[in-house]
Amino acid sequence: MRLKEGRDHQVYEVLDLHLEPELERRMMALGLTAGTRIEIVNNQKKGAVIVKFRGARFAFGRRIADQIQVKEAAGWGNTAG
């Protein structure tokens, strides 16, 4: 599934990033790589997707959130990082 399809307050595991090389390097520098646990803080289906990973919050535009593949993270409670 894509990150933009996720539900509020659910934790997901990043499977893959399908971003432009420069943007993918930036995401990797922030710590967003395959295997990272990411919590959706707010996804109202319009505007930015607010996420939390590695102890920080970020706002991703819908275009970026559409290009991040995730799966539900089993056994990780309701918080990421």
VENDA-V269062 format. One record per helix or strand of 3 or more residues. SS is the DSSP state (hx for helix, st for strand). FROM is the first residue (numbers start at 1). TO is the last residue. If there is no record, write none. Layout:
BEGIN
SS:FROM:TO
SS:FROM:TO
END
This chain:
BEGIN
hx:3:5
st:11:17
hx:21:30
st:37:42
st:49:53
st:56:60
hx:62:65
st:68:72
END
